[in-house]
Amino acid sequence: MRLLRSTDLALRVLMRLAVAGDSTPTTRQVAEDMDVPYTHAAKVVAELQHLGLVDARRGRGGGLALSEKGRTASVGAVVRAFEGEGDVVECEGSTPCPLISACRLRGALRRAQEAFYATLDPVTVADMVADPTGPLLLSISGRPPS
């Protein structure tokens, strides 16, 4: 299983904001810190804001901040929100699989996907920035450790 680039970026943005402290970096600053195109970061930040995980303020003195919901968010829930709830394989697409009526693979893949999410569900964004990750994130953001 491979995560979408937007899912990976969403998790990294949440982690970056989790160590921001009182500072409120802009989307552009976060994109630079994560070495990703601004347009990708802006789309991900918009979705994170829609999910209530990030607070974004525009204009002078604006920036991004992790909401309390974002700090305690389950990594599994974030991944589900960005990946969608669909199956790992598409069995009923424009060219349906000829094995669909008797396939055992689909069920096995669905169980594996749920096991993947079940492993991520108890992990929070705050857990993801515990040492040694938090100090490393601070060092790449150019913000001195507090």
Z-matrix of the N, CA and C atoms (Angstrom, degrees):
N
C 1 1.455
C 2 1.517 1 107.84
N 3 1.288 2 116.32 1 138.08
C 4 1.446 3 121.87 2 179.97
C 5 1.523 4 108.36 3 -127.32
N 6 1.336 5 115.59 4 132.27
C 7 1.458 6 120.17 5 178.62
C 8 1.520 7 110.73 6 -76.08
N 9 1.305 8 115.44 7 148.40
C 10 1.456 9 120.09 8 172.75
C 11 1.525 10 109.30 9 -64.70
N 12 1.323 11 116.11 10 152.92
C 13 1.468 12 119.65 11 177.85
C 14 1.522 13 111.00 12 -59.42
N 15 1.323 14 117.11 13 -35.33
C 16 1.461 15 119.77 14 -179.58
C 17 1.531 16 111.35 15 -67.10
N 18 1.326 17 117.47 16 -34.26
C 19 1.461 18 121.28 17 177.84
C 20 1.521 19 110.10 18 -66.70
N 21 1.322 20 116.12 19 -47.42
C 22 1.460 21 121.52 20 177.79
C 23 1.528 22 110.35 21 -57.86
N 24 1.309 23 116.23 22 -46.78
C 25 1.462 24 120.36 23 -179.50
C 26 1.527 25 111.26 24 -64.61
N 27 1.322 26 117.47 25 -39.74
C 28 1.471 27 120.42 26 178.81
C 29 1.521 28 110.75 27 -59.69
N 30 1.311 29 116.53 28 -43.91
C 31 1.470 30 119.88 29 179.37
C 32 1.528 31 110.92 30 -65.13
N 33 1.333 32 117.05 31 -41.45
C 34 1.462 33 119.97 32 179.57
C 35 1.527 34 111.59 33 -67.54
N 36 1.336 35 117.68 34 -37.55
C 37 1.470 36 120.62 35 177.29
C 38 1.525 37 109.69 36 -64.02
N 39 1.320 38 117.10 37 -45.42
C 40 1.468 39 120.36 38 179.04
C 41 1.528 40 110.69 39 -60.17
N 42 1.327 41 116.37 40 -42.64
C 43 1.462 42 119.72 41 179.18
C 44 1.521 43 110.94 42 -64.98
N 45 1.320 44 116.33 43 -41.99
C 46 1.470 45 120.38 44 179.47
C 47 1.527 46 110.28 45 -61.51
N 48 1.316 47 116.75 46 -43.86
C 49 1.466 48 120.38 47 -179.85
C 50 1.525 49 111.83 48 -69.96
N 51 1.326 50 116.78 49 -28.19
C 52 1.466 51 120.47 50 179.83
C 53 1.524 52 111.84 51 -65.00
N 54 1.321 53 117.35 52 -24.75
C 55 1.469 54 120.51 53 179.54
C 56 1.526 55 112.46 54 -103.28
N 57 1.322 56 117.19 55 5.95
C 58 1.465 57 121.00 56 -175.45
C 59 1.518 58 112.86 57 -71.08
N 60 1.337 59 117.43 58 -21.18
C 61 1.465 60 119.62 59 -178.64
C 62 1.512 61 110.83 60 64.12
N 63 1.333 62 116.58 61 -130.65
C 64 1.461 63 121.43 62 -179.03
C 65 1.520 64 113.11 63 -83.38
N 66 1.335 65 117.46 64 -12.53
C 67 1.463 66 119.18 65 -179.74
C 68 1.525 67 109.41 66 -74.58
N 69 1.312 68 115.47 67 153.57
C 70 1.458 69 121.48 68 178.88
C 71 1.525 70 108.48 69 -126.64
N 72 1.328 71 116.48 70 85.20
C 73 1.461 72 118.87 71 -179.29
C 74 1.524 73 111.24 72 -65.09
N 75 1.306 74 115.83 73 153.38
C 76 1.460 75 120.38 74 175.80
C 77 1.517 76 109.44 75 -83.07
N 78 1.316 77 115.44 76 167.10
C 79 1.460 78 119.94 77 176.14
C 80 1.524 79 109.78 78 -59.35
N 81 1.323 80 116.53 79 -39.73
C 82 1.463 81 120.33 80 179.54
C 83 1.530 82 111.29 81 -62.18
N 84 1.331 83 116.78 82 -42.52
C 85 1.463 84 120.38 83 178.88
C 86 1.528 85 111.26 84 -64.23
N 87 1.313 86 116.37 85 -42.64
C 88 1.464 87 120.22 86 178.75
C 89 1.520 88 110.01 87 -63.86
N 90 1.334 89 117.21 88 -41.64
C 91 1.469 90 120.91 89 178.07
C 92 1.529 91 110.07 90 -60.31
N 93 1.324 92 117.11 91 -43.05
C 94 1.466 93 120.68 92 178.36
C 95 1.529 94 110.72 93 -65.24
N 96 1.336 95 117.13 94 -43.98
C 97 1.469 96 120.92 95 178.62
C 98 1.524 97 111.44 96 -59.05
N 99 1.323 98 116.74 97 -38.73
C 100 1.457 99 121.73 98 -177.01
C 101 1.530 100 112.30 99 -90.40
N 102 1.334 101 116.47 100 -3.59
C 103 1.461 102 122.55 101 178.92
C 104 1.531 103 111.39 102 57.21
N 105 1.345 104 114.63 103 51.42
C 106 1.464 105 121.29 104 177.77
C 107 1.527 106 108.37 105 -130.88
N 108 1.330 107 117.43 106 157.48
C 109 1.464 108 119.61 107 177.62
C 110 1.534 109 111.50 108 -61.24
N 111 1.314 110 115.15 109 141.76
C 112 1.463 111 121.13 110 179.91
C 113 1.528 112 111.33 111 -56.45
N 114 1.336 113 117.54 112 -41.29
C 115 1.470 114 120.11 113 -176.75
C 116 1.522 115 111.45 114 -61.82
N 117 1.334 116 117.18 115 -38.31
C 118 1.468 117 120.11 116 177.82
C 119 1.525 118 110.05 117 -66.78
N 120 1.324 119 115.48 118 -44.95
C 121 1.466 120 119.58 119 179.96
C 122 1.522 121 110.43 120 -61.49
N 123 1.320 122 117.37 121 -41.38
C 124 1.471 123 120.94 122 -178.39
C 125 1.531 124 111.02 123 -62.42
N 126 1.327 125 117.76 124 -41.07
C 127 1.473 126 120.99 125 178.77
C 128 1.526 127 110.80 126 -65.11
N 129 1.317 128 115.86 127 -42.92
C 130 1.464 129 120.37 128 -179.23
C 131 1.523 130 110.27 129 -66.69
N 132 1.331 131 116.96 130 -44.02
C 133 1.468 132 120.74 131 179.06
C 134 1.526 133 109.96 132 -61.30
N 135 1.323 134 117.60 133 -40.53
C 136 1.470 135 120.51 134 178.47
C 137 1.528 136 110.80 135 -60.44
N 138 1.326 137 117.01 136 -41.99
C 139 1.465 138 120.18 137 178.66
C 140 1.524 139 111.29 138 -68.54
N 141 1.333 140 116.93 139 -40.38
C 142 1.469 141 120.48 140 177.64
C 143 1.529 142 110.36 141 -62.85
N 144 1.318 143 116.86 142 -37.45
C 145 1.472 144 120.74 143 176.96
C 146 1.528 145 109.80 144 -66.93
N 147 1.317 146 116.78 145 -42.84
C 148 1.468 147 121.20 146 178.20
C 149 1.534 148 111.15 147 -59.83
N 150 1.322 149 116.65 148 -36.30
C 151 1.467 150 121.81 149 179.16
C 152 1.530 151 112.27 150 -77.65
N 153 1.335 152 117.27 151 -7.38
C 154 1.461 153 121.36 152 179.30
C 155 1.519 154 113.81 153 81.61
N 156 1.336 155 116.88 154 15.75
C 157 1.459 156 120.50 155 -177.51
C 158 1.524 157 112.49 156 -92.00
N 159 1.326 158 115.76 157 -21.58
C 160 1.463 159 121.57 158 -177.60
C 161 1.523 160 108.71 159 -131.68
N 162 1.330 161 115.45 160 138.20
C 163 1.458 162 121.92 161 171.88
C 164 1.523 163 106.57 162 -100.68
N 165 1.324 164 116.67 163 131.09
C 166 1.465 165 121.12 164 179.73
C 167 1.524 166 108.69 165 -126.10
N 168 1.324 167 113.87 166 130.28
C 169 1.466 168 120.12 167 176.52
C 170 1.514 169 108.08 168 -119.45
N 171 1.323 170 116.02 169 136.69
C 172 1.456 171 121.91 170 -179.56
C 173 1.513 172 110.58 171 -94.22
N 174 1.310 173 114.24 172 163.45
C 175 1.452 174 120.87 173 172.35
C 176 1.514 175 113.75 174 82.94
N 177 1.322 176 113.74 175 -171.20
C 178 1.464 177 120.83 176 -178.24
C 179 1.528 178 109.86 177 -59.85
N 180 1.303 179 116.25 178 131.21
C 181 1.459 180 120.25 179 -178.00
C 182 1.512 181 113.27 180 78.46
N 183 1.325 182 116.38 181 6.04
C 184 1.459 183 120.09 182 -179.93
C 185 1.516 184 111.54 183 -83.82
N 186 1.286 185 115.43 184 -171.80
C 187 1.461 186 121.15 185 178.80
C 188 1.512 187 110.28 186 147.12
N 189 1.302 188 114.65 187 -167.85
C 190 1.456 189 121.91 188 -176.38
C 191 1.513 190 110.78 189 -111.00
N 192 1.302 191 115.37 190 143.76
C 193 1.459 192 121.27 191 174.93
C 194 1.518 193 107.98 192 -143.31
N 195 1.306 194 114.79 193 145.05
C 196 1.456 195 120.48 194 176.64
C 197 1.524 196 108.46 195 -75.70
N 198 1.319 197 117.10 196 129.89
C 199 1.455 198 120.34 197 176.07
C 200 1.526 199 108.46 198 -76.46
N 201 1.317 200 116.84 199 166.42
C 202 1.470 201 119.66 200 176.75
C 203 1.528 202 109.53 201 -61.59
N 204 1.321 203 116.07 202 -38.21
C 205 1.468 204 120.03 203 177.02
C 206 1.527 205 109.92 204 -61.65
N 207 1.333 206 117.01 205 -36.33
C 208 1.456 207 121.15 206 178.78
C 209 1.520 208 112.31 207 -67.53
N 210 1.325 209 116.85 208 -38.84
C 211 1.471 210 120.72 209 -178.96
C 212 1.527 211 111.53 210 -65.58
N 213 1.328 212 116.11 211 -36.27
C 214 1.462 213 120.19 212 -177.21
C 215 1.533 214 112.86 213 -98.93
N 216 1.332 215 115.89 214 4.84
C 217 1.470 216 119.97 215 -177.28
C 218 1.523 217 111.14 216 -62.58
N 219 1.301 218 115.13 217 141.67
C 220 1.460 219 121.86 218 174.58
C 221 1.529 220 108.39 219 -74.50
N 222 1.312 221 115.91 220 132.43
C 223 1.461 222 120.14 221 176.93
C 224 1.532 223 109.33 222 -61.13
N 225 1.317 224 116.91 223 -37.87
C 226 1.462 225 120.35 224 177.33
C 227 1.518 226 112.08 225 -60.35
N 228 1.330 227 117.20 226 -41.12
C 229 1.470 228 120.95 227 179.35
C 230 1.524 229 110.90 228 -66.38
N 231 1.324 230 116.93 229 -39.52
C 232 1.467 231 120.51 230 178.64
C 233 1.527 232 109.52 231 -64.64
N 234 1.319 233 116.66 232 -45.02
C 235 1.464 234 120.24 233 179.80
C 236 1.526 235 109.83 234 -62.16
N 237 1.329 236 117.80 235 -44.30
C 238 1.471 237 120.50 236 177.89
C 239 1.518 238 111.09 237 -59.44
N 240 1.343 239 117.10 238 -42.45
C 241 1.465 240 120.96 239 -178.19
C 242 1.531 241 111.09 240 -62.06
N 243 1.320 242 116.99 241 -38.52
C 244 1.459 243 119.81 242 -178.03
C 245 1.525 244 112.89 243 -86.15
N 246 1.308 245 117.82 244 -32.43
C 247 1.461 246 121.11 245 -178.02
C 248 1.525 247 112.49 246 -85.17
N 249 1.324 248 116.96 247 -25.46
C 250 1.451 249 120.04 248 -175.14
C 251 1.517 250 110.08 249 88.01
N 252 1.292 251 116.31 250 167.49
C 253 1.465 252 121.74 251 -175.88
C 254 1.524 253 112.89 252 -95.37
N 255 1.316 254 118.24 253 8.23
C 256 1.459 255 120.93 254 -175.36
C 257 1.517 256 113.74 255 -69.51
N 258 1.326 257 114.47 256 169.20
C 259 1.459 258 121.85 257 177.87
C 260 1.525 259 110.22 258 -71.00
N 261 1.323 260 116.24 259 159.75
C 262 1.455 261 122.48 260 178.00
C 263 1.527 262 109.98 261 -64.53
N 264 1.306 263 117.28 262 -38.60
C 265 1.466 264 121.91 263 177.68
C 266 1.526 265 108.80 264 -117.77
N 267 1.317 266 114.75 265 152.57
C 268 1.457 267 119.93 266 178.55
C 269 1.521 268 108.42 267 -99.23
N 270 1.322 269 115.14 268 108.15
C 271 1.460 270 120.02 269 -176.72
C 272 1.523 271 112.62 270 -93.23
N 273 1.319 272 116.95 271 -22.70
C 274 1.462 273 120.49 272 -173.04
C 275 1.513 274 112.07 273 -116.53
N 276 1.312 275 118.77 274 28.49
C 277 1.463 276 122.58 275 -177.23
C 278 1.512 277 112.53 276 -70.53
N 279 1.321 278 115.41 277 -154.85
C 280 1.463 279 120.50 278 -178.66
C 281 1.533 280 111.60 279 -64.20
N 282 1.328 281 116.81 280 -28.01
C 283 1.465 282 121.85 281 174.13
C 284 1.526 283 107.19 282 -121.49
N 285 1.325 284 117.24 283 88.90
C 286 1.460 285 120.43 284 -176.95
C 287 1.530 286 111.91 285 -58.91
N 288 1.322 287 114.68 286 145.09
C 289 1.460 288 121.17 287 178.40
C 290 1.536 289 109.11 288 -67.13
N 291 1.325 290 118.19 289 133.79
C 292 1.467 291 119.94 290 179.82
C 293 1.529 292 113.26 291 -69.02
N 294 1.335 293 117.65 292 -13.60
C 295 1.466 294 120.72 293 -179.89
C 296 1.529 295 112.82 294 -92.64
N 297 1.305 296 118.40 295 2.56
C 298 1.464 297 122.30 296 -169.76
C 299 1.523 298 114.03 297 -54.27
N 300 1.315 299 118.12 298 -34.62
C 301 1.465 300 119.62 299 -176.80
C 302 1.528 301 113.22 300 -75.68
N 303 1.332 302 117.93 301 -17.74
C 304 1.462 303 119.79 302 -177.04
C 305 1.531 304 112.08 303 -137.84
N 306 1.296 305 117.09 304 26.49
C 307 1.467 306 120.30 305 -174.07
C 308 1.529 307 111.79 306 -83.82
N 309 1.312 308 115.91 307 134.87
C 310 1.463 309 121.78 308 175.50
C 311 1.524 310 110.55 309 -101.61
N 312 1.316 311 116.70 310 -18.35
C 313 1.462 312 121.21 311 -178.54
C 314 1.528 313 111.34 312 -64.95
N 315 1.299 314 116.99 313 -43.02
C 316 1.470 315 121.16 314 -177.82
C 317 1.531 316 111.34 315 -56.94
N 318 1.322 317 117.03 316 -45.55
C 319 1.460 318 121.57 317 179.14
C 320 1.523 319 112.02 318 -65.27
N 321 1.329 320 116.13 319 -40.92
C 322 1.468 321 120.06 320 179.05
C 323 1.519 322 110.48 321 -64.20
N 324 1.319 323 116.81 322 -42.35
C 325 1.474 324 120.26 323 178.68
C 326 1.526 325 111.16 324 -66.41
N 327 1.314 326 117.59 325 -37.84
C 328 1.465 327 120.95 326 177.99
C 329 1.531 328 110.57 327 -64.02
N 330 1.338 329 117.12 328 -42.01
C 331 1.467 330 120.39 329 177.50
C 332 1.533 331 111.10 330 -64.90
N 333 1.320 332 116.94 331 -39.28
C 334 1.466 333 120.66 332 178.00
C 335 1.535 334 110.56 333 -64.65
N 336 1.314 335 116.08 334 -40.52
C 337 1.466 336 120.27 335 178.60
C 338 1.528 337 110.11 336 -63.68
N 339 1.297 338 117.68 337 -43.59
C 340 1.469 339 120.79 338 179.11
C 341 1.527 340 111.40 339 -65.95
N 342 1.332 341 117.44 340 -35.84
C 343 1.464 342 120.37 341 176.21
C 344 1.530 343 110.22 342 -64.71
N 345 1.314 344 117.04 343 -38.32
C 346 1.459 345 122.58 344 176.55
C 347 1.526 346 110.06 345 -59.76
N 348 1.333 347 116.38 346 -50.52
C 349 1.460 348 120.46 347 179.26
C 350 1.528 349 111.67 348 -65.13
N 351 1.322 350 117.36 349 -39.95
C 352 1.467 351 120.90 350 -179.85
C 353 1.532 352 110.87 351 -61.26
N 354 1.319 353 116.99 352 -32.67
C 355 1.466 354 120.95 353 177.06
C 356 1.525 355 110.71 354 -69.22
N 357 1.320 356 117.34 355 -35.85
C 358 1.468 357 121.79 356 -177.93
C 359 1.531 358 113.35 357 -84.39
N 360 1.332 359 117.67 358 -23.63
C 361 1.470 360 120.73 359 -174.78
C 362 1.529 361 114.57 360 -56.12
N 363 1.325 362 121.15 361 -42.66
C 364 1.465 363 119.09 362 -177.90
C 365 1.537 364 113.87 363 -78.70
N 366 1.322 365 117.81 364 -8.92
C 367 1.459 366 121.31 365 -178.52
C 368 1.523 367 109.01 366 -86.77
N 369 1.344 368 116.74 367 128.51
C 370 1.467 369 120.78 368 178.84
C 371 1.523 370 110.34 369 -102.98
N 372 1.318 371 115.30 370 166.74
C 373 1.462 372 120.85 371 175.94
C 374 1.528 373 109.20 372 -59.68
N 375 1.321 374 117.60 373 -40.89
C 376 1.467 375 121.23 374 178.50
C 377 1.527 376 110.68 375 -60.25
N 378 1.326 377 117.43 376 -38.86
C 379 1.467 378 120.77 377 177.24
C 380 1.531 379 110.95 378 -61.66
N 381 1.311 380 116.36 379 -36.12
C 382 1.465 381 121.07 380 -175.11
C 383 1.525 382 113.36 381 -70.34
N 384 1.335 383 117.55 382 -17.71
C 385 1.469 384 119.15 383 -178.40
C 386 1.526 385 112.58 384 -107.92
N 387 1.323 386 116.51 385 13.53
C 388 1.467 387 119.98 386 174.24
C 389 1.524 388 108.19 387 -66.40
N 390 1.339 389 116.55 388 162.16
C 391 1.466 390 120.52 389 179.37
C 392 1.518 391 109.87 390 -53.69
N 393 1.286 392 118.78 391 139.18
C 394 1.457 393 129.83 392 7.72
C 395 1.527 394 114.17 393 -95.61
N 396 1.340 395 117.84 394 1.92
C 397 1.459 396 120.78 395 -174.25
C 398 1.523 397 112.94 396 -67.53
N 399 1.344 398 117.35 397 -45.95
C 400 1.463 399 120.54 398 -177.79
C 401 1.514 400 113.43 399 -54.81
N 402 1.344 401 119.04 400 -52.63
C 403 1.464 402 119.72 401 178.43
C 404 1.532 403 112.84 402 -59.75
N 405 1.321 404 117.64 403 -35.61
C 406 1.459 405 119.83 404 177.98
C 407 1.525 406 110.50 405 -65.81
N 408 1.325 407 116.79 406 -43.60
C 409 1.464 408 120.05 407 177.30
C 410 1.524 409 111.14 408 -60.08
N 411 1.313 410 116.77 409 -40.00
C 412 1.463 411 119.99 410 177.84
C 413 1.524 412 111.02 411 -63.52
N 414 1.322 413 116.72 412 -38.79
C 415 1.467 414 119.25 413 -177.92
C 416 1.522 415 111.96 414 -68.67
N 417 1.344 416 118.18 415 -34.63
C 418 1.464 417 118.56 416 179.67
C 419 1.515 418 111.98 417 -80.79
N 420 1.318 419 117.78 418 -16.44
C 421 1.460 420 120.24 419 179.72
C 422 1.521 421 111.87 420 -87.05
N 423 1.325 422 116.78 421 -7.72
C 424 1.455 423 119.06 422 -179.68
C 425 1.510 424 113.62 423 80.14
N 426 1.331 425 116.91 424 3.88
C 427 1.466 426 121.17 425 179.23
C 428 1.514 427 107.78 426 -94.67
N 429 1.328 428 117.99 427 128.54
C 430 1.468 429 118.81 428 179.68
C 431 1.521 430 111.65 429 -66.52
N 432 1.351 431 116.99 430 143.27
C 433 1.463 432 119.55 431 177.57
C 434 1.525 433 111.08 432 -61.72
N 435 1.328 434 116.79 433 143.11
C 436 1.467 435 120.24 434 -179.87
C 437 1.506 436 111.95 435 -91.97
